[in-house]
């Protein structure tokens, strides 16, 4: 049921209690951050709503009438409960802001996010982070369903309903085991690569979408189906190292393997395999709290890498 009109203005009742405590409308007004004329007007309106005189005004100050003392006694516990309500609302907001839910593609989750989270810990040490890793399509679904505050994707096209910001640059690389025939040539044509079944991520993966997008951009509309689909970057690397077939992965994922020559990089002519990694969040909203901090950290790392080049 709606509150009666006489009790909706809690500030006026709080002002009345301050007059009782401080003995003056002027001092009560100062305690509430308002002018004395404004405080006097609020108290007169309160008396009009209640229908009785609540204050005795004198040249030396003001004091509550008998009716005023009764009203103040009834109002005090109501005002205390209002303070409790505000404290509860504040704690809910603080609890929500102290937990950051992130959804990230596998490349970002495994190779970039750990350093960002370490940096976040220094600026927001009390934030508890919950991470869900999956392919880019799954990440977008999590953010759109508000099950994640911030997402990180690899796919070229940003799904409808999401705003985005580039946080890292990446490059896809075609890799094979050292015993693979391509390892001796070190390069293949885009048409040859497209016609060869690869060890591949599953449908919905940002890496797979980026590879297919690069082929289409090069005018290649048909390509061989996957030799083997796997949902783990680690599993794909193991399959490629084991000689099952070529694979396309982020350069972040295979940097150590290329350095130790457990995998060999194959250059693909006429194919641009560079891509941007993006942070995403619901359109029309601005990330705030720890989500905003993490976005700033990720974006700053992109700027720092560009400066080093």
C-alpha positions in Angstrom: 0.0 0.0 0.0 1.2 3.5 -0.7 2.7 5.6 2.2 0.3 8.2 3.7 1.3 11.7 2.4 2.0 13.0 5.9 5.0 10.6 6.4 6.6 10.6 3.0 9.0 13.4 3.8 11.4 11.8 6.2 13.9 14.6 6.0 11.5 17.0 7.7 11.0 14.5 10.6 14.8 14.2 10.8 15.1 18.0 10.9 12.6 18.0 13.8 14.7 15.6 15.8 17.8 17.8 15.1 16.0 20.8 16.5 15.2 18.8 19.7 18.8 17.8 20.0 20.4 21.1 19.1 17.9 23.6 20.5 17.8 25.8 17.4 16.4 25.7 13.9 19.5 27.5 12.7 21.9 24.9 14.1 19.6 22.1 12.9 19.6 23.6 9.4 23.5 23.8 9.4 23.7 20.1 10.5 21.5 19.2 7.4 23.4 21.4 5.0 20.5 23.8 4.3 19.7 27.5 5.0 17.7 28.5 8.1 14.8 29.9 6.0 14.6 26.6 4.1 14.6 24.6 7.3 11.9 26.9 8.8 9.7 26.5 5.8 10.1 22.6 5.9 9.1 22.6 9.5 6.1 24.8 8.9 4.9 22.5 6.1 5.4 19.5 8.4 3.2 21.2 11.0 0.6 21.9 8.4 0.6 18.2 7.3 0.5 16.9 10.8 -2.2 19.4 11.9 -0.6 20.4 15.2 2.1 22.8 16.4 5.3 21.0 16.9 7.7 23.8 17.9 7.8 26.7 20.2 9.9 29.4 18.6 11.6 32.0 20.8 14.3 34.6 20.4 16.7 32.2 22.1 15.9 29.2 19.9 13.2 26.6 19.5 12.0 23.7 21.5 9.5 20.9 20.9 5.9 21.2 22.2 4.4 18.2 23.9 2.9 17.2 20.6 6.3 17.7 19.0 7.9 15.4 21.5 5.4 12.7 20.8 5.9 13.0 17.0 9.7 13.0 17.5 9.4 9.8 19.6 7.4 8.1 17.0 9.6 9.2 14.1 12.9 8.2 15.7 12.7 4.5 15.1 11.3 5.0 11.6 14.3 7.2 10.7 16.6 4.6 12.3 15.1 1.9 10.0 15.6 4.2 7.0 19.3 4.5 7.9 19.5 0.7 8.2 17.8 0.4 4.8 20.4 2.8 3.2 23.2 0.8 4.8 21.8 -2.4 3.4 21.5 -0.9 -0.1 25.1 0.3 0.1 26.4 -3.1 1.2 24.6 -4.8 -1.7 26.2 -2.4 -4.1 29.6 -2.9 -2.5 29.2 -6.7 -2.6 28.3 -6.6 -6.3 31.2 -4.4 -7.2 33.7 -6.6 -5.2 33.0 -9.5 -7.5 33.9 -9.3 -11.2 32.6 -11.9 -13.6 34.6 -12.3 -16.7 34.0 -14.4 -19.8 37.0 -14.8 -22.1 38.0 -16.7 -25.2 40.6 -19.4 -24.7 43.5 -17.4 -26.3 42.8 -14.4 -24.1 42.1 -16.5 -20.9 45.3 -18.5 -21.3 47.9 -16.0 -22.6 46.8 -12.4 -21.9 44.3 -12.3 -19.0 46.6 -13.6 -16.2 48.9 -10.5 -16.5 45.9 -8.2 -16.6 44.4 -9.8 -13.5 47.7 -9.4 -11.6 47.7 -5.7 -12.5 44.0 -5.5 -11.4 44.9 -6.9 -8.0 47.2 -3.9 -7.3 44.4 -1.4 -7.9 41.5 -3.4 -6.6 42.8 -5.9 -4.1 39.4 -6.8 -2.6 37.9 -7.8 -5.9 37.0 -11.5 -6.3 37.2 -12.5 -9.9 35.2 -15.3 -11.5 36.4 -16.4 -14.9 34.5 -18.5 -17.5 36.5 -19.5 -20.5 35.0 -20.7 -23.8 34.8 -19.9 -27.5 33.9 -16.4 -28.6 30.3 -17.2 -29.4 29.9 -18.5 -25.8 31.5 -15.4 -24.4 29.1 -13.2 -26.3 26.2 -15.2 -25.0 27.4 -14.8 -21.4 27.7 -11.1 -21.7 24.4 -10.6 -23.5 22.7 -12.7 -20.8 24.4 -10.6 -18.1 26.1 -13.6 -16.6 29.4 -11.8 -17.2 30.3 -8.1 -16.5 33.0 -8.1 -19.2 33.9 -10.4 -22.1 36.9 -10.9 -24.3 36.5 -12.3 -27.8 38.6 -13.1 -30.8 36.0 -13.1 -33.6 36.1 -10.4 -36.3 32.5 -9.4 -36.1 31.1 -8.0 -32.9 27.6 -9.6 -32.2 24.6 -7.3 -32.1 23.8 -5.9 -28.7 27.5 -5.5 -27.6 29.8 -2.6 -27.5 33.5 -3.3 -27.9 37.0 -1.9 -27.6 40.2 -3.4 -29.1 42.5 -4.5 -26.3 45.2 -6.5 -28.1 46.5 -7.3 -31.6 47.0 -10.9 -32.6 48.2 -12.9 -35.6 47.1 -16.3 -36.6 49.9 -18.7 -37.7 49.7 -21.9 -39.7 51.9 -24.5 -37.9 53.0 -28.1 -38.6 55.2 -30.7 -36.9 58.9 -30.6 -38.0 58.4 -33.9 -39.9 55.6 -32.6 -42.0 56.4 -32.0 -45.7 55.5 -28.3 -45.5 58.2 -27.8 -42.9 60.9 -28.0 -45.5 59.2 -25.4 -47.8 58.2 -23.0 -45.0 55.4 -21.5 -47.1 52.2 -22.5 -49.0 49.7 -20.7 -51.1 46.4 -19.6 -49.6 44.6 -21.9 -52.0 46.8 -24.9 -50.9 46.1 -24.1 -47.2 42.4 -23.8 -47.9 42.3 -27.1 -49.7 44.0 -28.9 -46.8 42.0 -30.3 -43.9 43.3 -28.8 -40.7 43.2 -29.6 -37.0 40.7 -27.0 -36.1 38.7 -25.4 -33.3 35.0 -26.0 -33.1 32.3 -23.9 -34.8 31.8 -20.6 -32.9 35.5 -20.3 -32.2 37.0 -16.8 -32.9 40.2 -18.4 -34.3 38.2 -20.5 -36.7 36.0 -17.6 -37.7 39.1 -15.4 -38.3 40.7 -18.0 -40.5 37.6 -18.4 -42.6 37.2 -14.6 -42.8 40.8 -14.3 -44.0 40.2 -16.9 -46.7 37.0 -15.1 -47.9 38.9 -11.7 -48.0 41.5 -13.4 -50.3 38.7 -14.5 -52.6 38.6 -18.1 -51.5 35.0 -19.1 -51.0 35.5 -22.9 -50.6 37.8 -24.7 -48.3 38.2 -28.2 -47.0 36.4 -29.3 -43.9 38.3 -29.8 -40.6 40.5 -32.9 -40.3 39.8 -32.9 -36.6 37.8 -30.5 -34.4 39.0 -29.8 -30.9 37.8 -27.3 -28.3 41.1 -26.8 -26.5 44.1 -24.9 -27.8 46.4 -27.3 -25.8 44.8 -30.3 -27.5 45.2 -28.8 -31.0 48.9 -28.0 -30.3 49.4 -31.6 -29.1 47.7 -33.0 -32.3 49.9 -30.8 -34.5 53.0 -31.7 -32.7 52.1 -35.3 -33.0 51.9 -35.0 -36.8 48.1 -35.4 -37.1 47.9 -32.4 -39.4 48.5 -28.6 -39.8 46.8 -26.3 -37.4 46.0 -22.5 -37.2 46.5 -20.9 -33.8 47.2 -17.6 -32.2 50.9 -16.6 -32.3 50.5 -16.1 -28.5 49.6 -19.8 -28.1 52.5 -21.2 -30.1 55.4 -18.7 -29.4 57.2 -21.1 -27.1 56.7 -24.1 -29.4 58.1 -22.1 -32.4 61.1 -21.1 -30.2 61.9 -24.7 -29.3 61.0 -25.9 -32.9 58.5 -28.4 -31.7 56.3 -26.6 -34.2 57.3 -24.9 -37.5 55.6 -21.8 -38.8 54.4 -21.9 -42.4 53.9 -18.6 -44.2 50.7 -18.4 -46.2 51.0 -16.2 -49.3 48.3 -13.6 -50.1 46.5 -14.1 -46.7 46.3 -11.4 -44.0 46.1 -13.3 -40.7 46.3 -10.3 -38.4 43.3 -9.7 -36.1 42.1 -7.6 -33.2 41.1 -9.0 -29.8 38.3 -7.1 -28.2 36.6 -6.5 -24.9 32.8 -6.5 -25.1 30.0 -5.4 -22.8 26.3 -4.7 -23.3 25.5 -1.8 -25.6 24.2 1.4 -23.9 26.1 0.7 -20.7 29.5 1.8 -19.5 31.7 -0.7 -17.6 32.3 0.5 -14.0 34.1 -0.5 -10.9 36.5 -3.4 -11.3 35.2 -4.0 -14.9 36.3 -0.5 -15.8 39.6 -1.0 -14.1 40.3 -4.2 -16.0 39.3 -2.6 -19.3 41.7 0.3 -18.7 44.5 -2.2 -17.8 44.0 -4.2 -21.0 43.8 -1.2 -23.2 47.0 0.3 -21.6 48.8 -2.9 -22.3 47.9 -2.5 -26.0 49.3 1.0 -25.9 52.5 -0.1 -24.2 53.2 -2.8 -26.8 52.6 -0.3 -29.6 55.1 2.2 -27.9 57.7 -0.6 -27.6 57.5 -1.1 -31.4 
